[in-house]
Amino acid sequence: MDALIRPMTGDDVPEAERLSDEAFTPLAEPGMSTNRSPEAQAMWRVRADHLLATDPAGCWVAERDGTMLGFATSFRRDLTWFLATYAVRPDLQGAGLGRALLEAALTHARGCLRGMLSASRDPRAFRRYRHAGFTLHPQMVLHGRVDRSTLPVVDEHLREGTETDFDLLDSLDRQRRDAAHGADHAVLLAQNRLVVVDRASGSGYAYIAGDGKPAVICASSRRVAASLLWEAVASAPEELVVPHVTAANEWAIDVGLAAGLSVDTSGYLAVRGMKPPAPYVHHGALL
């Protein structure tokens, strides 16, 4: 398709958010809402502005006659490249725009040893990522009403975290996903509650949204990771969604089943030059 592929600017962010919501609504997974709330829209824009500030070379737009047709945002942390999100207008999908945008974003991956992204169940996206050298691992989503009679007493010395914990969090990130979140922690903390375990016997952290949904869980052991997920389960009002669970993280599946949640498949975790992180539950955009 005849389109201009150009760097994204801050002025593009509101339209990119709208286009993203439009493109992903038909691909909504079990337990997921089909349209973003105003709060979720604002959080999406904050993350996009953040990536434009840290990685402008990884953010691209496809347009024709001044109209946005698609976009991609990506970023580098240490020697790992991450695709945060990309979308093409639904009526133009399959016309080659997605491939052109992904190729533009992948220029930001030069010199990186690894790559990681969270993919929808769209078969065209699967083909595109596979051709780009990624191995795709099925993801699961845990969802449903929490059975509160199953909640255990968690004795892991969990505490509320602050920005003073970021060095610990980055150390855990490097152990589990080969790259620190770095500047992304400030955005994650602004949008979520941070819970930390820091003991000689094990350490870990979880970013937990107001509805109990874990945004990230990273730990030195499955036992600590499970305790952090139980904290998220306990903080859920009634219904809970735990997205982005891979087969490498059966500890999360076991917690979800024990809490009475259902399990469905939900897209893919695509990795290149690395294995699926574990024990780890990744963020959909900041991974």
Backbone as a ProteinNet text record, in pm:
[ID]
protein_1_A
[PRIMARY]
MDALIRPMTGDDVPEAERLSDEAFTPLAEPGMSTNRSPEAQAMWRVRADHLLATDPAGCWVAERDGTMLGFATSFRRDLTWFLATYAVRPDLQGAGLGRALLEAALTHARGCLRGMLSASRDPRAFRRYRHAGFTLHPQMVLHGRVDRSTLPVVDEHLREGTETDFDLLDSLDRQRRDAAHGADHAVLLAQNRLVVVDRASGSGYAYIAGDGKPAVICASSRRVAASLLWEAVASAPEELVVPHVTAANEWAIDVGLAAGLSVDTSGYLAVRGMKPPAPYVHHGALL
[TERTIARY]
84.3	0	87.7	46.6	118.3	95.6	196.7	185.5	322.1	323	446.4	472.3	591.5	633.7	728.1	690.1	768.5	777.3	874.1	883.4	757.7	718.2	604.3	641.6	545.9	563.9	459.6	476	380.5	239.9	228.7	95.8	21.1	93.3	30	-32.7	4.3	-31.6	-183	-261.7	-406.8	-470.7	-432.9	-490.1	-440	-313.6	-261.1	-338	-370.9	-449	-584.9	-651.4	-784.1	-775.9	-676	-660.8	-629.7	-545.6	-511.2	-635.4	-718.8	-840.2	-932.8	-942.1	-1025.8	-972.8	-839.7	-780.4	-786.5	-773.8	-765.7	-900.6	-1004.3	-1135.1	-1184.9	-1172	-1219.5	-1138.1	-1020.1	-932.7	-937.3	-1037.4	-1046.4	-1048.6	-972.9	-960	-1060.6	-1081.1	-1172.2	-1136.6	-1236.9	-1214.9	-1173.2	-1142.4	-1096.6	-1213	-1213.7	-1314.6	-1281.2	-1381.8	-1361	-1324.9	-1346.6	-1309	-1244.7	-1144.5	-1075.9	-1162.7	-1154.3	-1217.1	-1136.9	-1194.9	-1116.9	-987.3	-990.7	-869.7	-765.4	-809.3	-716.5	-661.6	-743.6	-695.4	-583.7	-603.2	-501.6	-372.7	-383.5	-265.1	-191	-263.8	-202.1	-121.7	-179.7	-111.1	13.6	6.2	125.1	238.3	206.5	310.5	369	283.6	332.7	422.1	381.9	465.6	599.6	595.9	718.3	812.7	761.3	846.7	898.7	819.8	869	984.3	978.8	1085.3	1212.5	1198.4	1316.4	1369.6	1279.8	1317.6	1247.4	1271	1201.6	1232.9	1352.4	1389.6	1312.8	1239.9	1163.8	1016.8	973.3	830.1	799.9	705	680	530.9	499.7	361.5	355.1	245.7	214.3	97.7	111.8	4.6	-6.4	-124.1	-148.8	-237	-193.1	-267.9	-299	-203	-219.4	-304.6	-353	-436.7	-354.9	-358.7	-284.3	-350.6	-269	-317.6	-270.5	-164	-108.5	9.7	62	175.2	243.3	363.3	436.5	521.9	526.3	615.2	702.8	832.2	925.3	1033.1	1108.6	1210	1319.3	1433.7	1548	1576.7	1603.6	1651.1	1768.6	1883.3	2006.8	2026.1	2043.3	2063.2	1942	1822.4	1698.8	1605.9	1548.8	1451.9	1311.8	1221.2	1082.8	988.4	890	782.2	668.4	640.9	534.7	398.3	374.1	247.7	256.3	176.1	157.7	21.8	-32.1	-167.3	-183.6	-271.4	-308.5	-459.8	-509	-653.4	-718.9	-825.8	-883.3	-913.7	-964.9	-1002.3	-882.3	-761.6	-640.8	-546.4	-586.6	-499.2	-483.7	-362	-331.9	-280.6	-265.7	-220.3	-70.2	0.7	144.9	190.9	97.1	136.8	200.6	146.2	201.2	345.5	376.1	513	606.2	563.2	646.3	671.2	569.2	586.1	677.6	661.7	747.6	892.8	915.8	1052.1	1113	1032.1	1082.3	1117.7	1030	1056.6	1178.3	1197.4	1310.1	1444.5	1446.2	1573.4	1626.9	1537.6	1578.9	1638.5	1625.4	1677	1820.4	1877.9	2013.4	2111.6	2189.3	2285.1	2230.5	2099.2	2039	2055.9	2079.8	2097	1965.3	1864.1	1737.5	1619.5	1503.2	1381.9	1262.8	1160.3	1043.8	922.6	807.8	683.6	565.9	453.6	330.1	237.2	200.4	124.3	-19.9	-108.2	-248.3	-260.6	-384.1	-407.7	-427.5	-406.1	-421.8	-323.2	-371.2	-279.3	-184.5	-225.8	-136.1	-18.8	-46.4	62.3	155.7	99.4	181.2	279.7	231.4	317.1	426.5	388.1	482.9	596	560.4	662.5	751.4	690.7	770	871.4	829.4	920.2	1030.6	1004.8	1106.3	1201.1	1184.3	1277.5	1237.3	1112.2	1065.4	1005.8	1026.5	958.7	837.4	720	596.6	547.1	529.7	484.6	342.1	247.7	110.7	102.4	15.8	-12.3	-150.6	-169.8	-300.2	-344.7	-474.8	-531.3	-615.9	-595.6	-675.1	-781.1	-905.5	-1009.8	-1128.9	-1203.7	-1325.3	-1339.9	-1437.4	-1464.7	-1371.9	-1309.2	-1214.1	-1288.8	-1247.3	-1299.9	-1219.7	-1275.4	-1199.3	-1176.1	-1248.2	-1224.3	-1090.1	-1030.2	-903	-781.6	-804.4	-691.4	-603	-473.9	-384.4	-333	-273.7	-199.7	-60.5	-27	101.4	203.3	307.2	411.7	542.5	547.4	666.9	724.8	673.8	721.7	706.9	588.9	558.7	550.3	598	587.4	557.5	507.9	483.4	617.8	631.7	755.4	751	868.3	882.4	992	1018.3	1123.9	1261.6	1277.6	1406.8	1436.5	1335.8	1354	1393	1404.3	1423.3	1551.4	1657.6	1781.3	1760.1	1688.2	1655.5	1571.4	1472.1	1383.2	1460.9	1552.1	1631.6	1720.7	1773.7	1855.5	1772.9	1651.5	1563	1524.1	1497.6	1464.7	1575.5	1698.6	1810.9	1825.6	1791	1797.6	1691.3	1573.1	1459.9	1431	1450.8	1419.7	1539.5	1657.5	1782.9	1792.4	1703.7	1708.8	1630.4	1686.7	1617.4	1504	1402.9	1299.5	1351	1448.2	1507.5	1405.2	1402	1312.1	1165.2	1132.9	992.1	932.7	1018.3	965.8	886.6	931.1	859.6	716.6	697.8	563	481.9	542.6	471.4	428.6	515.3	480.9	369.8	370.4	267.1	129.9	126.8	0.1	-43.5	41.2	12	66.4	17.8	73.5	194.7	302.5	422.5	434.8	448	467.5	602.4	680.7	817.4	842.4	920.1	976.4	1127.9	1196	1341.8	1400.9	1426.3	1480.8	1598.1	1681.7	1795	1747.6	1630.4	1577.6	1508.7	1486.3	1421.2	1370.4	1360.5	1314.6	1226.2	1150.9	1062.6	979.7	905.3	817	697.5	593.5	474.4	417.9	384.2	302.5	158.6	69.5	-68.2	-162.5	-250.6	-346.2	-454.7	-535.1	-637.7	-742.5	-762	-859.1	-795.9	-671.6	-603.2	-523.3	-542	-470.8	-321.6	-239.1	-95.1	-43	29.5	88.9	222.3	301.3	427.8	447.4	496.4	545.2	681.6	780.5	917.1	975.6	1032.6	1080.9	1199.9	1272.3	1388.7	1350.4	1225.8	1181.2	1031.9	985.1	841.7	762.5	820.9	749.9	721.7	823.1	802.5	704.7	717.7	626.5	482.1	460.7	326.1	269.4	351	304.9	264.3	341	307.3	176.5	155	29	-87.4	-68.4	-174.7	-209.9	-111.7	-140.4	-229.4	-202.8	-288.6	-429.3	-439.7	-570.2	-648	-580.1	-647.1	-693.4	-625.4	-661.3	-769.6	-807.1	-911.5	-1046.8	-1130.1	-1261.6	-1352.5	-1373.6	-1452.8	-1396.5	-1408	-1354.6	-1207.5	-1132.2	-989.7	-948.9	-858.8	-797.2	-646.1	-583.9	-437.7	-393.2	-346.8	-308.6	-162.1	-125	15.4	86.2	20.2	80.9	125.4	253.9	307	321.4	342.2	357.8	480.8	576.6	696.1	664.2	542.4	502.7	381.2	398.5	288.2	251.7	344.9	313.8	195.2	187.2	76.5	-54	-46.4	-165.8	-218.3	-127.7	-168.1	-236.3	-183.1	-247	-386.1	-395.7	-524.9	-629.3	-592.2	-687	-728.6	-631.8	-663.7	-758.3	-750.5	-836.9	-971.9	-995.8	-1124.5	-1136.9	-1024.1	-1028.8	-1031.5	-1085.2	-1085.2	-960.7	-925.3	-806.3	-845.7	-801.7	-821.8	-691.1	-676.3	-560.4	-578.4	-464.9	-472	-347.7	-340.3	-229.9	-98.3	12.1	144.3	245.1	345.8	466.3	569.4	619.5	718.1	855.4	952.5	1088	1188.7	1300	1408.7	1540.4	1620.1	1747.8	1736.2	1620.3	1597.5	1483.2	1469.7	1358.4	1249.3	1126.2	1022.2	1066	1061.1	1106.6	1024.2	1091.3	1024.5	1115.6	1057	915	888.1	795.4	773.7	638.4	563.1	441.5	464.8	459.3	501.6	387.3	425.5	333.6	302.4	180.2	142.3	221.2	257.3	329.3	474.1	497.2	632.9	707.1	641.1	698.1	797.7
-119.1	0	124	225.4	351.9	427.9	430.7	500.1	551.3	657.3	713.6	651.8	593.9	543.2	646.9	706.6	815.8	799.9	868.1	862.3	918	856.1	904.1	1030	1117.8	1235.3	1234	1322.9	1331.3	1363.5	1439.3	1474.2	1353	1245.8	1125.4	1037.1	1055.7	959.6	943.9	1052.1	1030.9	949.4	975.8	900.3	756.2	736.3	599.7	519.7	582.4	512.6	474.2	565.4	535.6	422.7	429	326.2	191.4	192.3	68.3	3.2	81.9	27.4	-30.3	38.9	-8.5	-139.3	-149.7	-267.7	-390	-368.3	-483.2	-526.8	-444.9	-482.5	-616.8	-643.7	-774.4	-892.3	-865	-972.2	-986.7	-926.7	-932	-1076	-1101.1	-1235.7	-1258.2	-1383.3	-1410.7	-1328.7	-1271.3	-1194.2	-1051	-1014.7	-880.7	-795	-666.6	-575.8	-544.4	-508.5	-489.4	-346.4	-251.6	-112.9	-54.5	30.2	89.1	193.9	196.9	302.5	431	547.3	671.9	665.3	598.2	583.8	500.7	390.8	305.7	378.2	460.6	539.6	633.7	699.4	792.7	719.1	600.8	522.9	479	440.9	402.6	519.2	638	755.3	790	773.2	798.6	704.4	576.3	480	514.2	554.2	589.5	713.1	813.7	933	896.8	804.5	758.5	693.7	606.7	540	637.7	736.7	839.9	917.5	935	1007.7	924.6	793.6	709.5	648.7	618	545	600.4	726.2	780.9	705.6	644.4	571	440.6	400.1	275.5	295.2	419.5	449.8	508.8	445	478.6	485.5	560.6	578.6	555.3	493.2	484.9	579.5	665.8	760.3	781.6	829	865.8	988.2	1091	1217.2	1270.8	1255.2	1308.4	1225.2	1108.3	1021.3	902.2	875	762.4	631.6	542.2	411.1	300.4	327	229.7	288.6	214.8	264.3	146.5	169.8	70.9	144.8	93.2	148	35.2	60.1	-39.8	29.7	-49.6	8.8	-92.8	-42.5	-125.9	-107.1	-220	-215.1	-311.6	-261.5	-338.7	-387.2	-516.1	-566.5	-645.2	-605.1	-670.3	-566.8	-603.9	-518.9	-569.8	-476.9	-510.5	-435.2	-503.9	-438.6	-413.3	-286.6	-253	-280.9	-224.7	-249.8	-198	-257.5	-196.6	-239.3	-155.5	-180.7	-117.7	-177.5	-126	-113.5	-10.1	10.2	-118	-165	-296.1	-315.4	-213.1	-230.4	-233.7	-208.5	-209.3	-322.7	-407.9	-516.9	-616.8	-667.8	-759.5	-691.3	-557.9	-483.3	-454.2	-504.2	-484.2	-377.1	-302.1	-196.2	-251.8	-361.3	-420.1	-462.2	-523.4	-566.2	-445.8	-339.4	-220.1	-154.7	-150.1	-90.6	-174.6	-307.2	-394.1	-382.1	-373.4	-357.9	-226.1	-121.4	7	-2.8	-65.5	-78.8	-166.5	-267.9	-358.9	-293.3	-179.7	-108.4	-65.6	-49.2	-11.4	-130.5	-251	-371.8	-403.6	-325.6	-354.7	-353.9	-460.8	-473.3	-543.3	-567.1	-637	-788.2	-855.2	-999.7	-1074.7	-1007	-1074.2	-985.8	-1047.4	-973.4	-1038.5	-959.3	-1011.3	-924.1	-987	-913.8	-1002.7	-938.4	-1009.9	-995.6	-1108.1	-1107.5	-1150.2	-1094.5	-1136.7	-1271.3	-1319.7	-1447.3	-1429.5	-1310	-1283.2	-1369	-1457.7	-1545.3	-1468.7	-1351.1	-1271.8	-1219	-1178.9	-1133.3	-1248.8	-1367.1	-1485	-1508.2	-1505.1	-1527.9	-1421.2	-1297	-1185.9	-1200.5	-1235.1	-1248.3	-1370.3	-1478.2	-1598.1	-1571.2	-1501	-1467.6	-1372.8	-1298.5	-1208.7	-1280.5	-1413.1	-1491.3	-1516.5	-1491.1	-1511.4	-1651.6	-1708.6	-1830.9	-1792	-1843.8	-1801.9	-1909.6	-1871.3	-1961	-1922.2	-2016.2	-1983.5	-1926.6	-1828.4	-1769.4	-1813.9	-1803.7	-1830.2	-1708.2	-1697.5	-1596.2	-1667.1	-1632.1	-1683.7	-1579.1	-1620.3	-1520	-1581.9	-1496.5	-1542.3	-1483.1	-1535.8	-1491.2	-1564.3	-1488.1	-1544.8	-1620.6	-1743.1	-1821.2	-1783.5	-1694.7	-1639.9	-1741.8	-1850.9	-1954.1	-2022.6	-2003.6	-2069.6	-1983.8	-1857	-1766.6	-1814.8	-1835.5	-1882.7	-1766.4	-1798.8	-1699.3	-1690.5	-1576.2	-1559.4	-1508.9	-1587.1	-1550	-1529.7	-1427.4	-1400	-1262.2	-1196.7	-1063.2	-967.5	-972.5	-878.2	-738	-642.4	-502.8	-415.1	-296	-199.7	-147.4	-138.3	-92.8	53.8	112.4	251.6	258.9	380.1	398.1	361.6	355.8	316.6	168.7	92.4	-50	-76.1	26.4	4.4	-72.1	-50.9	-125.4	-275.3	-309.5	-450.2	-505.5	-428.6	-473.5	-495.8	-405.5	-421.7	-545.3	-573.7	-693.6	-819.4	-823.3	-936.8	-946	-830.8	-829.7	-894.8	-859.3	-912.8	-1063	-1110.7	-1254.4	-1329.5	-1271.4	-1344.6	-1315.7	-1191.8	-1162.2	-1103.2	-1107.3	-1065.2	-915.5	-836.2	-691.5	-623.2	-514	-436.2	-354.7	-325.1	-231.7	-88.8	-58.3	74.7	184.7	277.9	393.3	354.3	233.4	190.7	172.7	150.4	130.4	251.6	370.8	490.6	492.2	451	446.6	335.5	218.7	107	141.8	210.5	247	351.5	443.5	547.3	488.6	373	315.7	194.7	150	28.6	38.4	-49.1	-69.3	-162.6	-131.7	-215.1	-291.4	-424.4	-511.1	-580.6	-584	-634.5	-738.3	-840.9	-935.6	-925.5	-903.1	-890	-958.7	-1087.7	-1168.1	-1251.1	-1296.9	-1380.8	-1509.5	-1556.3	-1682	-1665.8	-1543.4	-1521.1	-1378.9	-1329.7	-1193.5	-1189.1	-1081.7	-1067.1	-941.2	-912.2	-795.9	-818.7	-742.8	-744.8	-604.7	-564.1	-445.6	-494.2	-439.1	-486.2	-368.2	-381.6	-275.7	-268.3	-162.5	-142.2	-251.1	-320.7	-430.1	-565.2	-563.6	-686.5	-750	-704.3	-764.8	-739.1	-844.9	-823.3	-768.8	-657.2	-599.7	-666.2	-693.6	-766.3	-845.5	-967.9	-1043.9	-1098.6	-1075.1	-1121.1	-1165.3	-1284.4	-1336.5	-1429.5	-1449.5	-1537.3	-1684.6	-1713.5	-1852.5	-1860.3	-1979.2	-1999.9	-1977.4	-2013.8	-1996.5	-1848.1	-1763.9	-1620.6	-1565.1	-1608.3	-1561.8	-1598.4	-1719.8	-1762.8	-1678.2	-1644.8	-1559.8	-1421.4	-1368	-1237.3	-1244.1	-1354	-1367.8	-1385.2	-1458.1	-1470.2	-1332.6	-1245.7	-1109.7	-1036.7	-1055.7	-995	-1052.9	-1183.9	-1250	-1194.8	-1180.1	-1131.8	-987.4	-909	-767.9	-744.4	-848.5	-833.4	-813.1	-721.2	-698.3	-820.5	-877.4	-1000	-1079.4	-1020.3	-1084	-1048.7	-1138.3	-1114.4	-1167.3	-1094.9	-1138.6	-1140.9	-1254	-1266.5	-1301.1	-1201.7	-1228.7	-1271	-1313.1	-1332.7	-1441.5	-1553.1	-1666.7	-1768.8	-1801	-1900.4	-2035	-2139.3	-2273.8	-2284.7	-2193.6	-2193.6	-2149.1	-2100.4	-2047.2	-2121.9	-2252.9	-2334.5	-2299.1	-2240.6	-2196.3	-2098.8	-2012.5	-1917	-1988.3	-2088.9	-2167.2	-2236.3	-2292.4	-2362.1	-2266.6	-2144.4	-2045.7	-2011.1	-1986.9	-1950.6	-2059	-2184	-2293.5	-2307.1	-2291.7	-2300.9	-2189.2	-2074	-1960.3	-1967.1	-2073.7	-2090.6	-2023.1	-1980.5	-1911.9	-2011.5	-1967.2	-2046.3	-2013.7	-2103.1	-2085.3	-2093.4	-1994.8	-1995.8	-1958	-1997.8	-1954.3	-1808.7	-1739.8	-1595.5	-1545.3	-1565.3	-1510.8	-1580.9	-1508.3	-1568.5	-1473.4	-1531.9	-1459	-1495.8	-1396	-1419	-1376.8	-1465.5	-1435.8	-1470.8	-1401.1	-1426.1	-1418.7	-1527.5	-1530.4	-1549.8	-1594.8	-1613.5	-1712.4	-1759.6	-1845.9	-1761.9	-1813	-1740.7	-1719.7	-1597.1	-1570.9	-1647.1	-1692.5	-1762.8	-1760.8	-1751.1	-1719.3	-1572.5	-1551.1	-1415.5	-1407.8	-1303.9	-1269.4	-1131.5	-1119.7	-995.2	-896.5	-772.1	-665	-671.2	-636.3	-646	-553.1	-433.4	-337	-318.1	-305.5	-281	-409.8	-523.8	-657.4	-671.3
0	0	0	-72.5	-79.1	50.4	136.7	265.2	305.6	382.4	435.9	572.6	591.7	722.4	780.9	891.9	950.3	1100.9	1165.9	1311.7	1378.9	1488.2	1565.9	1643.9	1666.2	1749.4	1861	1956.7	2066.2	2020.1	1910.9	1859.9	1805.8	1774.1	1719.2	1826.8	1952.1	2057.3	2074.3	2083.8	2102.2	1989.2	1864.5	1752.8	1752.9	1792.4	1801	1905.4	2017.2	2120.7	2066.4	1998	1942.9	1841.3	1752.2	1650	1714.1	1817.7	1887.7	1946.9	2012.2	2072.8	1965	1853.4	1743.3	1685.9	1672.2	1609.9	1699.8	1832.4	1922.4	1978.8	1965.3	2018.1	1962	1831.7	1780.9	1832.2	1890	1936.9	2088.8	2152.4	2298.3	2347.7	2455.3	2510.4	2623.1	2665.5	2776	2899.7	2961	3081.6	3057.8	2932.5	2900.7	2853	2890.5	2838.9	2693.8	2615.2	2472.2	2436	2522.8	2496.1	2621.8	2601.9	2716.4	2784.7	2916	2993.4	2974.4	3008	3000.4	3081.5	3196.5	3276.5	3202.8	3141.1	3066.5	2944	2880.5	2767.5	2811.4	2925.1	2976	3010.4	3070.4	3104.5	2979.6	2875.8	2748.3	2692.8	2696.3	2640.6	2721.4	2853	2936.1	2897	2877.5	2838.9	2701.5	2607.7	2474.5	2481	2556.7	2573	2637.2	2732.2	2798.7	2697.4	2611.5	2513.2	2408.7	2374	2282.7	2345.6	2478.5	2547	2559	2584.5	2605.1	2475.9	2380.3	2258.9	2135.2	2101.7	1984.1	1855.9	1847.5	1725.6	1711.2	1814.7	1807.6	1780.4	1758.8	1747.2	1609.4	1536.6	1396.8	1366.1	1261.5	1216.5	1066.1	1021.2	878.5	851.5	752.7	722.6	571.7	532	393.2	392.9	325.3	317.9	457.1	549.5	683.5	776.5	729.4	811.5	860.2	989.5	1044.9	1005	950.3	909.5	1003.7	1075.9	1169.1	1242	1339.5	1418	1486.5	1535.1	1614.9	1716.6	1839.7	1941.4	1995.5	2004.3	2055.1	2136.7	2212.6	2300	2328.4	2373.4	2410.1	2558.3	2625.5	2763.4	2771.9	2815.7	2810.8	2666.2	2644.5	2508.3	2459.1	2505.6	2462.5	2399.6	2286.2	2216.9	2247.5	2275.3	2308.7	2215.2	2163.1	2089.2	2186.2	2213	2307.8	2246.8	2130	2061.2	1918.6	1833.6	1702.2	1649.6	1563.5	1514	1376.9	1299.1	1167.6	1163.9	1100	1089	1037.9	1102.2	1068.3	920.1	851.4	711.1	617.2	671.5	588.8	625.4	717.6	758.1	643.6	628.3	519.9	395.5	398.2	280.1	282.6	383.5	389.9	485	543.9	635.8	762.5	814.4	935.9	917.2	804.6	776.4	768.7	702	688.6	824.3	908.6	1041.3	1128.1	1123.4	1202.7	1157.6	1026.2	975.9	1023.9	1027.5	1077.2	1225.3	1303.6	1447.2	1473.1	1390.6	1410.4	1382.2	1314.9	1299.7	1436.2	1532.7	1668.4	1743.2	1687.1	1751.9	1709.9	1622	1574.8	1691.6	1701	1809.6	1932	1935.1	2048.8	2031.5	2142.5	2140.4	2152.7	2205.7	2235.6	2193.9	2183.9	2154.3	2222.1	2251.4	2323.7	2293.7	2275.8	2255.4	2292.5	2323.7	2353.4	2233.6	2173.3	2048	2071.1	1990.7	1992.9	1921.6	1912	1844.1	1693.9	1640.6	1498.5	1418.7	1329.7	1254.8	1163.5	1116.9	1031.8	1112.7	1238.5	1325.3	1357.6	1381.1	1409.2	1295	1173.9	1057.2	1049	1075.3	1064.1	1165.9	1290.1	1393.4	1367.8	1321.5	1293.8	1183.1	1079.2	970.3	1016.6	1126.5	1181.8	1277.3	1291.1	1370.6	1513.5	1546.5	1683.3	1700.1	1819.2	1859.4	1941.9	1907.1	1972.6	2067.6	2192.7	2298	2338.6	2335.9	2374.4	2516.5	2530.3	2661	2708.5	2839	2899.7	2979.9	2999.4	3087.1	3191.8	3318	3428.8	3460.3	3477.8	3499.9	3571.7	3639.5	3706.7	3845.2	3917.5	4054.1	4150.4	4237.4	4333.3	4442.6	4469.9	4581.3	4705.6	4785.8	4898.1	5009.8	5007.9	5109.1	5088.1	4970.5	4939.9	4972.8	5010.2	5030.2	5144.7	5119.4	5226.1	5308.7	5419.6	5497.9	5437.3	5379.9	5313.4	5413.4	5436.8	5532.1	5456.9	5376.5	5296.6	5327.2	5432.8	5467.2	5349.2	5287.1	5180.7	5238.8	5164.6	5207	5087	5113.9	5007.3	4955.7	4824.3	4765.2	4725.4	4705.6	4662.5	4556.8	4509.8	4410.1	4463.7	4595.8	4652	4625.7	4580.9	4551.5	4406.2	4324.8	4181.5	4150.3	4226.1	4200.2	4222.7	4329.4	4355	4241.4	4197.2	4090.9	3960.7	3930.1	3808.1	3815.2	3934	3951.1	3924.8	3976.7	3952.5	3805.3	3742.9	3599.9	3518.1	3547.7	3469.9	3490.6	3609	3633.7	3554.1	3539.9	3485.3	3338.2	3293.3	3152.2	3078.5	3142	3078.8	3053.9	3108.3	3088.7	3199.9	3250.9	3354	3291.4	3371.5	3325.5	3324.5	3410.8	3411.2	3429.4	3333.4	3343.4	3344.1	3301.1	3297	3436.2	3536.7	3671.7	3720.6	3683.8	3729.5	3677	3550.7	3492.2	3557.2	3574.6	3637.2	3779.5	3854	3991.2	3994.5	3898.8	3895.1	3863.8	3796.2	3752.5	3834.2	3927.4	4003	4144.8	4227.5	4360.4	4347.6	4419.9	4417.3	4548.9	4538.4	4654.2	4638.1	4745.5	4738	4846.1	4811.8	4907.8	4894.8	5006	5001.7	5124.3	5108.7	5217.6	5165.7	5256.6	5217.3	5151.8	5190.6	5137.9	5002.5	4957.8	4829.2	4817.1	4695.1	4671.8	4548.2	4537.3	4422.1	4434.8	4329.6	4333.3	4242.1	4269.5	4183.9	4174.7	4053	4031.2	4017	4100.3	4104.9	4080.7	3983.1	3952.3	4058.9	4052.9	4153.2	4156.5	4043.7	4039.2	4071.7	4118.3	4155.5	4044.1	3919.8	3807.5	3819	3817.8	3823.3	3690.8	3697.9	3577.5	3547.5	3651	3639.2	3767.4	3756.8	3871.4	3833.9	3918.7	3893.8	4026.8	4031.9	4159.8	4139.5	4248.3	4244.5	4253.1	4294.7	4304.8	4278.8	4243.9	4220.9	4348.9	4463.5	4590.6	4617	4596.8	4618.2	4515	4389.1	4284.9	4318	4367.1	4402.2	4515.6	4613.5	4723.9	4673.5	4578.8	4522.1	4443	4371.1	4298.3	4394.9	4503.5	4603.2	4661	4675.5	4722.3	4622.8	4493.5	4391.8	4398.4	4413.3	4423.8	4542.8	4656.1	4777.3	4764	4679.8	4664.9	4561.3	4487.4	4385.8	4452.8	4403.9	4465.2	4457.9	4341	4322.5	4205.1	4086.6	3966.1	3949.8	3890.1	3868.5	3732.4	3666.2	3541.8	3561.8	3531.7	3536	3394.2	3316.1	3177.5	3165.3	3045.6	3007	3087.6	3105.8	3175.9	3071.7	3070.2	2977.1	3047.3	2967.4	3022.9	3110.9	3092.8	3177.6	3320.2	3341.1	3472.3	3527	3541.9	3593.1	3736.3	3810.5	3947.1	3945.1	3842	3832	3799	3712.7	3680.7	3805.8	3885.9	4008.1	4106.2	4118.9	4206.8	4153.9	4023.1	3965	3983.2	3960.1	3978.3	4124.3	4215.6	4358.1	4400.9	4334	4367.3	4297.1	4220.1	4154.4	4019.7	3960.9	3832.7	3717.2	3604.3	3481.9	3399.7	3308.7	3225.8	3078.9	3001.7	2857	2788.5	2662.2	2586.3	2545.3	2524.7	2503.2	2430.5	2299.2	2223.4	2250.2	2229.1	2235.9	2299.4	2364.6	2399.4	2293.9	2222.3	2117.1	2167.3	2156	2202.8	2094.3	2096.6	2002.4	2079.7	2073.6	2143.4	2292.6	2341.4	2483.9	2504.5	2627.7	2664.2	2730.6	2737.8	2811.1	2956	3006.8	3143.7	3247.5	3352.9	3462.6	3585.3	3705.1	3730.9	3702.3	3612.8	3561.1	3492.2	3521.3	3446.7	3388.9	3256.2	3191.2	3173	3157.4	3125.8	2976.9	2938.9	2798.2	2707.5	2754.7	2671.6	2714.9	2845.4	2895.5	2923.8	2912.6	2919.8	3035.1
[MASK]
+++++++++++++++++++++++++++++++++++++++++++++++++++++++++++++++++++++++++++++++++++++++++++++++++++++++++++++++++++++++++++++++++++++++++++++++++++++++++++++++++++++++++++++++++++++++++++++++++++++++++++++++++++++++++++++++++++++++++++++++++++++++++++++++++++++++++++++++++++++++++++++++

